[in-house]
């Protein structure tokens, strides 16, 4: 199964162009001279350090940012191997999970820190039956999960709470008590450390503030996102990413929010006879939903951890002895278990179809034009010139593919490679204004990179036309905002003179 996954997800990875969210960690790791620099440089990123620490050694051996794609694929394949080998379900279910939308595409083909959290949580489920024998190892796995992403950290907190309750109520053998609490301590301290890393500086400019007031529109959106997370079926064709095929049907579009509480109730009832698994599922799911509501609504790659929470809870439940319930509770629990057994093959079939649509889209369409734009600049022999990128967030992947140490970003009025998500970058001057005036004073030629939005809203002014030569434009079909036009700004016609 792991080999099939590697071929399937590897095919998708091979055809995937890295975009900004993948390139950012690479640039941070590349530009960090020490491990301490990494902790400093990620302070605005909103993620713990573990993914960056894994990337850092790669930057010593290669200048190719695509190396992290294969690192990510290996991490995801390890998770799939554990699922295929150890998940206490039928072979068909293991196959459908392993080849579903999230392992294949969101966490397997797109190189982010989420695959690391998936691996740690799957490994936790694998070792959970041996928690009394290996409590320290379980603590280390929660350390990995908690320090991979905020989303996995929330599930690590839920797992830690489950372990703590069990240790208090069902005391381990005297020889294992100390180790059990040490394992819990390792997890608790590491999760606290991860949370500390994710606390943004006071001048952070991304996902600002907390939103505790009641907002029915936002609540409905969060609930709709949960339903979509269980049914990840994108539209076929260009721009498939972050789309919902089922949203084409008005009934689903208007009432899909109802699916979230129904799923929560059905799965919770199905876990009722395994109270510890129920604690994990409710704490994890409600924790994620609360985060999406009060802090960051997120995207499908984030919402996918709601399904990860459900899948790991059901896995954990299969390793636990059921408790005896009385009367109607027992009837409701058993019927819900049967309902979940009938419902999940349908859900997993949707995941298989979603993965197929996504991989086909990666093969047929350009995810980001960053790589093609960098190749175009390099082919013209202009890659050594200074680069002025109108918007840092879209210029960053081109900087990474060109392996440039820095570019000038009018966002924040500074040189850099990765995005610094502070409030200073909100002071954005259009590249055709003051930044080019500064470049003109030096008389040095430079490459000017503008994205599709700037080209449409703010085309080059007429007075600059004699000093600008269009190098070319490259278009993306999936992450369409990473479509670019590149210009040679040559105020003194230096390049032309050299060519003559």
C-alpha positions as CSV (number, residue, x, y, z in Angstrom):
1,X,0.0,0.0,0.0
2,X,2.8,2.4,0.8
3,X,4.4,1.7,-2.6
4,X,1.1,2.4,-4.4
5,X,0.8,5.6,-2.4
6,X,4.3,6.7,-3.3
7,X,3.6,6.1,-7.0
8,X,0.2,7.9,-6.8
9,X,1.2,10.9,-4.6
10,X,4.7,11.0,-6.2
11,X,3.1,11.5,-9.6
12,X,1.1,14.4,-8.2
13,X,4.1,15.8,-6.4
14,X,6.2,15.6,-9.6
15,X,3.7,17.8,-11.4
16,X,3.1,20.2,-8.6
17,X,4.7,23.6,-8.6
18,X,5.5,24.9,-5.2
19,X,3.6,28.0,-4.1
20,X,4.1,30.6,-1.4
21,X,3.0,28.5,1.7
22,X,5.5,25.8,0.7
23,X,8.3,28.2,-0.3
24,X,8.1,30.3,2.9
25,X,9.5,27.6,5.3
26,X,12.2,26.7,2.8
27,X,13.4,30.3,2.7
28,X,13.2,30.7,6.5
29,X,15.3,27.6,7.0
30,X,17.7,28.6,4.2
31,X,18.3,32.0,5.6
32,X,18.7,30.8,9.2
33,X,22.4,30.4,10.1
34,X,21.6,28.6,13.3
35,X,18.8,26.8,15.1
36,X,18.3,29.9,17.2
37,X,17.8,31.9,14.1
38,X,14.9,29.6,13.1
39,X,13.0,30.3,16.3
40,X,13.5,34.0,15.7
41,X,12.6,34.0,12.0
42,X,9.3,32.0,12.5
43,X,7.9,34.3,15.1
44,X,5.4,35.9,12.7
45,X,4.5,32.6,10.9
46,X,2.0,31.2,13.4
47,X,3.5,27.7,13.3
48,X,5.7,25.7,15.7
49,X,9.3,25.1,14.7
50,X,9.5,21.3,14.0
51,X,8.9,21.5,10.2
52,X,11.5,24.3,9.8
53,X,14.0,22.3,11.8
54,X,13.5,19.3,9.5
55,X,14.0,21.5,6.5
56,X,17.1,23.2,7.8
57,X,19.6,20.3,7.2
58,X,18.4,20.1,3.6
59,X,19.4,23.6,2.9
60,X,23.0,22.6,3.8
61,X,23.2,20.0,1.1
62,X,21.1,21.5,-1.7
63,X,19.9,24.8,-3.1
64,X,16.9,23.1,-4.7
65,X,13.7,24.0,-2.7
66,X,11.9,21.1,-4.3
67,X,13.8,18.8,-2.0
68,X,11.2,19.5,0.7
69,X,8.5,18.1,-1.6
70,X,10.2,14.7,-1.4
71,X,10.8,15.1,2.4
72,X,7.0,15.7,2.7
73,X,6.2,12.8,0.5
74,X,8.3,10.5,2.7
75,X,6.6,11.7,5.8
76,X,3.2,11.2,4.3
77,X,4.2,7.7,3.0
78,X,5.3,6.8,6.6
79,X,1.8,7.7,7.8
80,X,0.2,5.6,5.1
81,X,2.5,2.7,5.9
82,X,1.3,2.7,9.5
83,X,-2.4,3.0,8.4
84,X,-2.0,0.1,6.0
85,X,-0.2,-2.0,8.5
86,X,-2.0,-1.3,11.8
87,X,-5.4,0.3,11.4
88,X,-8.0,-2.0,12.9
89,X,-10.3,-1.9,10.0
90,X,-10.9,-3.9,6.8
91,X,-8.4,-3.8,3.9
92,X,-10.8,-1.8,1.8
93,X,-11.2,0.9,4.4
94,X,-7.4,1.1,4.9
95,X,-7.0,1.4,1.1
96,X,-9.6,4.1,0.9
97,X,-8.1,6.1,3.7
98,X,-4.5,5.8,2.4
99,X,-5.5,6.8,-1.1
100,X,-8.0,9.5,-0.1
101,X,-8.0,13.2,-0.7
102,X,-6.0,14.3,2.4
103,X,-3.1,11.8,2.4
104,X,-2.7,11.9,-1.4
105,X,-3.1,15.6,-2.1
106,X,-3.4,18.1,0.7
107,X,-0.9,16.5,2.9
108,X,1.0,14.3,0.4
109,X,1.5,16.5,-2.7
110,X,1.6,19.9,-1.1
111,X,4.7,20.2,1.1
112,X,3.5,21.7,4.3
113,X,3.9,20.8,8.0
114,X,0.5,19.0,8.1
115,X,1.9,15.6,7.0
116,X,4.1,15.6,10.1
117,X,1.1,16.0,12.4
118,X,-0.7,13.3,10.5
119,X,2.2,10.9,10.9
120,X,2.5,11.6,14.7
121,X,-1.2,11.1,15.3
122,X,-1.3,7.9,13.3
123,X,1.8,6.6,15.2
124,X,0.1,7.6,18.4
125,X,-2.9,5.4,17.5
126,X,-0.6,2.6,16.5
127,X,1.1,2.6,19.9
128,X,-1.9,3.4,22.0
129,X,-2.6,-0.3,22.8
130,X,0.9,-0.4,24.3
131,X,0.6,2.8,26.3
132,X,1.2,1.1,29.6
133,X,4.5,-0.4,28.3
134,X,5.7,2.6,26.3
135,X,4.3,5.8,27.9
136,X,7.4,7.8,27.2
137,X,7.2,7.1,23.5
138,X,3.6,8.2,23.5
139,X,4.7,11.4,25.1
140,X,7.3,11.9,22.4
141,X,4.7,11.3,19.7
142,X,2.5,14.0,21.2
143,X,5.6,16.2,21.3
144,X,5.9,15.8,17.5
145,X,2.2,16.4,16.9
146,X,2.1,19.4,19.1
147,X,5.1,21.0,17.5
148,X,4.1,20.4,13.9
149,X,1.1,22.7,13.5
150,X,-1.6,24.5,15.5
151,X,-4.2,22.0,14.2
152,X,-2.2,18.9,15.2
153,X,-1.4,20.7,18.5
154,X,-5.1,20.9,19.3
155,X,-5.5,17.2,18.7
156,X,-2.4,16.5,20.8
157,X,-4.0,18.5,23.6
158,X,-7.1,16.3,23.3
159,X,-5.0,13.1,23.3
160,X,-3.1,14.4,26.3
161,X,-6.3,15.0,28.2
162,X,-7.5,11.5,27.3
163,X,-4.3,10.0,28.6
164,X,-4.4,12.0,31.8
165,X,-8.0,11.0,32.6
166,X,-7.1,7.4,32.1
167,X,-4.0,7.6,34.2
168,X,-5.9,9.2,37.1
169,X,-8.9,6.8,36.9
170,X,-7.1,3.6,36.0
171,X,-3.8,3.7,37.8
172,X,-0.9,2.0,36.0
173,X,1.1,-0.7,37.7
174,X,3.3,0.6,40.5
175,X,6.4,0.0,38.3
176,X,4.9,2.1,35.5
177,X,3.4,5.0,37.4
178,X,6.5,7.2,37.2
179,X,7.0,6.5,33.5
180,X,3.3,7.2,32.7
181,X,3.4,10.6,34.4
182,X,6.8,11.3,32.7
183,X,5.2,10.6,29.3
184,X,2.3,12.9,30.2
185,X,4.8,15.5,31.4
186,X,6.9,15.4,28.2
187,X,3.7,15.9,26.1
188,X,2.4,18.7,28.4
189,X,5.7,20.7,28.4
190,X,6.3,20.3,24.7
191,X,2.7,21.4,23.9
192,X,3.2,24.4,26.1
193,X,6.4,25.2,24.3
194,X,4.7,24.9,20.9
195,X,1.9,27.3,22.1
196,X,4.6,29.7,23.3
197,X,6.2,29.6,19.8
198,X,2.9,30.4,18.1
199,X,2.1,33.5,20.2
200,X,2.5,36.3,17.7
201,X,4.5,39.5,18.4
202,X,2.5,42.6,19.3
203,X,2.9,44.0,15.7
204,X,1.7,40.8,13.9
205,X,-0.3,41.6,10.9
206,X,-1.9,38.3,10.1
207,X,-5.1,36.7,11.6
208,X,-5.2,39.7,14.0
209,X,-7.3,39.6,17.1
210,X,-9.8,37.1,18.6
211,X,-13.4,37.1,17.7
212,X,-15.6,36.0,20.7
213,X,-18.8,37.8,19.8
214,X,-21.7,35.9,18.4
215,X,-21.8,36.0,14.6
216,X,-24.4,33.7,13.1
217,X,-23.0,34.1,9.6
218,X,-19.5,33.1,10.7
219,X,-20.9,30.2,12.7
220,X,-22.8,28.9,9.7
221,X,-19.6,29.2,7.6
222,X,-17.5,27.2,10.2
223,X,-20.2,24.5,10.3
224,X,-20.4,24.3,6.5
225,X,-16.6,24.0,6.4
226,X,-16.8,21.0,8.8
227,X,-19.2,19.2,6.4
228,X,-17.0,20.0,3.5
229,X,-14.0,18.6,5.4
230,X,-15.8,15.3,5.6
231,X,-16.7,15.4,2.0
232,X,-13.7,16.9,0.1
233,X,-14.9,16.7,-3.5
234,X,-13.5,19.5,-5.7
235,X,-14.8,20.6,-9.1
236,X,-13.0,19.1,-12.0
237,X,-11.0,21.5,-14.2
238,X,-8.7,24.5,-13.6
239,X,-9.1,26.2,-10.3
240,X,-10.3,23.0,-8.7
241,X,-8.5,23.7,-5.4
242,X,-10.6,24.9,-2.5
243,X,-13.8,24.3,-4.5
244,X,-16.9,22.2,-3.6
245,X,-18.6,20.2,-6.3
246,X,-21.6,19.6,-4.0
247,X,-22.1,23.3,-3.6
248,X,-23.6,23.3,-7.1
249,X,-26.7,21.8,-5.6
250,X,-28.8,24.4,-3.8
251,X,-30.0,22.0,-1.1
252,X,-26.5,21.3,-0.1
253,X,-25.3,24.8,-0.5
254,X,-28.1,26.2,1.8
255,X,-28.2,23.4,4.4
256,X,-24.8,21.8,4.5
257,X,-24.2,23.5,7.9
258,X,-26.7,21.0,9.4
259,X,-24.3,18.2,8.5
260,X,-21.7,19.3,11.1
261,X,-23.9,18.9,14.2
262,X,-25.4,15.7,12.8
263,X,-21.9,14.3,12.3
264,X,-20.8,15.3,15.8
265,X,-23.9,13.7,17.3
266,X,-23.7,10.4,15.3
267,X,-20.0,9.9,15.9
268,X,-20.2,10.9,19.5
269,X,-23.0,8.4,20.1
270,X,-21.0,5.7,18.2
271,X,-18.1,6.4,20.7
272,X,-20.3,6.4,23.7
273,X,-19.3,2.9,24.8
274,X,-15.6,4.0,24.6
275,X,-15.6,7.1,26.8
276,X,-11.9,7.9,26.4
277,X,-12.2,7.9,22.6
278,X,-15.3,10.1,23.0
279,X,-13.3,12.6,25.2
280,X,-10.6,12.8,22.5
281,X,-13.1,13.2,19.7
282,X,-15.2,15.9,21.3
283,X,-12.2,17.8,22.7
284,X,-10.4,17.7,19.4
285,X,-13.4,18.5,17.2
286,X,-14.8,21.3,19.4
287,X,-11.3,22.7,19.9
288,X,-10.7,22.9,16.2
289,X,-14.2,24.4,15.5
290,X,-13.6,27.0,18.3
291,X,-10.2,27.9,16.8
292,X,-11.8,28.3,13.3
293,X,-14.5,30.6,14.8
294,X,-12.5,32.8,17.2
295,X,-9.2,33.1,15.4
296,X,-8.8,31.9,11.8
297,X,-11.6,30.4,9.6
298,X,-9.0,28.6,7.5
299,X,-9.2,26.5,4.3
300,X,-9.8,22.9,3.5
301,X,-6.3,21.9,4.3
302,X,-6.9,23.2,7.8
303,X,-10.5,21.8,8.1
304,X,-9.1,18.4,7.1
305,X,-7.9,17.9,10.7
306,X,-11.6,17.6,11.7
307,X,-11.7,14.4,9.6
308,X,-8.3,13.4,11.0
309,X,-9.7,13.8,14.5
310,X,-12.7,11.6,13.6
311,X,-10.6,8.9,11.9
312,X,-8.1,8.7,14.8
313,X,-10.9,8.7,17.4
314,X,-12.6,5.7,15.6
315,X,-9.2,4.0,15.4
316,X,-8.6,4.5,19.2
317,X,-12.1,3.2,19.9
318,X,-11.4,0.0,18.1
319,X,-8.5,-0.7,20.6
320,X,-10.6,-0.1,23.7
321,X,-13.0,-2.4,25.5
322,X,-16.6,-1.2,25.4
323,X,-18.3,-0.3,28.6
324,X,-21.8,-1.4,29.5
325,X,-24.5,1.2,29.1
326,X,-28.1,1.1,30.4
327,X,-31.3,1.1,28.5
328,X,-31.8,3.6,25.7
329,X,-28.2,4.8,25.8
330,X,-26.9,1.4,24.9
331,X,-29.5,1.1,22.1
332,X,-28.5,4.6,20.8
333,X,-24.8,3.8,20.9
334,X,-25.1,0.5,19.1
335,X,-27.3,1.9,16.4
336,X,-25.0,4.8,15.9
337,X,-22.1,2.4,15.6
338,X,-23.9,0.7,12.8
339,X,-24.8,4.0,11.2
340,X,-21.1,5.1,11.2
341,X,-20.2,1.7,9.7
342,X,-22.6,2.3,6.9
343,X,-21.9,6.0,6.4
344,X,-18.1,6.0,6.3
345,X,-17.7,3.8,3.2
346,X,-19.7,6.5,1.4
347,X,-17.6,9.3,2.8
348,X,-14.4,7.4,1.9
349,X,-15.6,6.9,-1.6
350,X,-16.0,10.7,-1.9
351,X,-12.4,11.0,-0.6
352,X,-11.1,8.6,-3.3
353,X,-12.9,10.6,-6.0
354,X,-11.6,13.9,-4.6
355,X,-8.0,12.6,-4.7
356,X,-8.5,11.5,-8.3
357,X,-9.8,14.9,-9.3
358,X,-7.0,16.7,-7.5
359,X,-4.2,14.5,-9.0
360,X,-5.7,14.9,-12.5
361,X,-5.8,18.6,-12.0
362,X,-2.2,18.7,-10.9
363,X,-1.2,16.8,-14.1
364,X,-3.3,19.0,-16.5
365,X,-3.0,22.4,-15.0
366,X,-0.3,24.8,-13.6
367,X,-0.7,25.2,-9.9
368,X,1.6,28.2,-9.6
369,X,3.5,30.1,-12.3
370,X,6.4,30.9,-9.9
371,X,8.6,28.1,-11.3
372,X,7.9,29.0,-14.9
373,X,8.5,32.7,-14.2
374,X,11.8,31.9,-12.5
375,X,12.9,29.7,-15.5
376,X,11.9,32.5,-17.9
377,X,14.1,35.1,-16.0
378,X,17.0,32.6,-15.8
379,X,16.8,31.7,-19.5
380,X,17.1,35.4,-20.4
381,X,20.2,35.6,-18.3
382,X,18.6,38.1,-15.9
383,X,18.5,36.1,-12.7
384,X,21.6,37.8,-11.3
385,X,20.0,41.3,-11.5
386,X,18.3,42.8,-8.5
387,X,14.7,41.8,-8.2
388,X,11.8,44.1,-7.2
389,X,8.7,42.1,-6.4
390,X,5.5,44.2,-6.0
391,X,3.9,41.9,-3.4
392,X,6.0,39.9,-1.0
393,X,3.6,37.0,-0.6
394,X,3.4,36.3,-4.4
395,X,7.0,37.3,-5.1
396,X,8.4,34.9,-2.4
397,X,8.1,31.6,-4.5
398,X,9.9,33.2,-7.5
399,X,12.7,34.3,-5.1
400,X,12.9,30.7,-3.9
401,X,13.0,29.2,-7.4
402,X,15.7,31.7,-8.4
403,X,17.7,31.0,-5.3
404,X,18.1,34.7,-4.7
405,X,19.2,35.8,-1.2
406,X,16.8,38.7,-1.3
407,X,14.5,40.9,-3.3
408,X,13.1,44.4,-2.6
409,X,9.5,44.3,-1.4
410,X,7.5,47.5,-1.5
411,X,5.4,45.7,1.1
412,X,7.2,46.9,4.2
413,X,9.7,48.9,2.1
414,X,12.5,46.4,2.7
415,X,14.7,43.7,1.3
416,X,14.1,40.1,2.2
417,X,13.2,36.6,0.9
418,X,10.4,35.2,3.1
419,X,7.3,37.2,4.2
420,X,7.5,38.9,7.5
421,X,3.9,39.0,8.6
422,X,4.0,42.3,10.6
423,X,2.0,45.4,10.3
424,X,4.7,47.2,8.5
425,X,4.0,45.3,5.3
426,X,0.5,46.8,5.2
427,X,2.1,50.1,4.2
428,X,2.2,49.0,0.5
429,X,3.3,51.3,-2.2
430,X,2.7,50.2,-5.8
431,X,6.0,49.1,-7.5
432,X,5.6,51.6,-10.3
433,X,6.0,54.5,-7.9
434,X,8.7,55.1,-5.3
435,X,10.5,51.7,-5.6
436,X,11.3,52.3,-9.3
437,X,12.3,55.9,-8.6
438,X,14.8,54.6,-6.1
439,X,16.1,52.1,-8.7
440,X,16.3,54.8,-11.3
441,X,18.6,56.9,-9.1
442,X,21.2,54.1,-9.0
443,X,21.1,53.6,-12.8
444,X,21.3,49.9,-12.3
445,X,18.9,47.6,-14.3
446,X,16.5,45.4,-12.3
447,X,13.9,42.8,-12.9
448,X,10.4,44.0,-11.8
449,X,7.9,41.3,-10.9
450,X,4.2,42.0,-10.7
451,X,1.4,39.6,-10.2
452,X,-1.9,39.3,-12.1
453,X,-3.8,41.6,-9.8
454,X,-1.4,44.5,-10.2
455,X,-1.2,44.1,-13.9
456,X,-5.0,44.4,-14.2
457,X,-5.5,47.2,-11.7
458,X,-2.3,49.1,-11.9
459,X,-0.6,48.7,-15.4
460,X,2.7,50.4,-16.0
461,X,2.3,54.2,-16.4
462,X,3.0,55.7,-19.8
463,X,6.0,57.7,-18.5
464,X,7.8,54.4,-17.5
465,X,7.2,52.6,-20.8
466,X,10.5,53.7,-22.4
467,X,12.5,52.3,-19.5
468,X,10.6,49.0,-19.2
469,X,10.9,45.9,-21.4
470,X,8.5,43.1,-21.0
471,X,10.4,39.8,-20.4
472,X,7.2,37.8,-20.5
473,X,4.1,36.6,-18.6
474,X,3.3,33.2,-17.1
475,X,-0.1,32.2,-15.9
476,X,-1.2,29.8,-13.1
477,X,-4.5,27.9,-13.4
478,X,-5.0,26.7,-9.8
479,X,-3.5,29.3,-7.5
480,X,-4.3,32.0,-10.0
481,X,-3.0,34.9,-7.9
482,X,0.5,33.4,-8.6
483,X,0.4,34.5,-12.2
484,X,3.1,36.9,-13.1
485,X,4.5,39.4,-15.6
486,X,8.2,40.2,-15.4
487,X,9.8,43.4,-16.8
488,X,13.4,44.5,-17.2
489,X,13.7,48.0,-15.8
490,X,16.8,49.5,-17.5
491,X,16.7,53.3,-17.1
492,X,20.1,53.9,-18.7
493,X,19.7,51.1,-21.3
494,X,22.7,49.3,-19.8
495,X,21.6,45.8,-20.8
496,X,21.0,46.9,-24.4
497,X,24.4,48.5,-24.6
498,X,26.1,45.3,-23.3
499,X,24.2,43.2,-25.8
500,X,25.3,45.4,-28.7
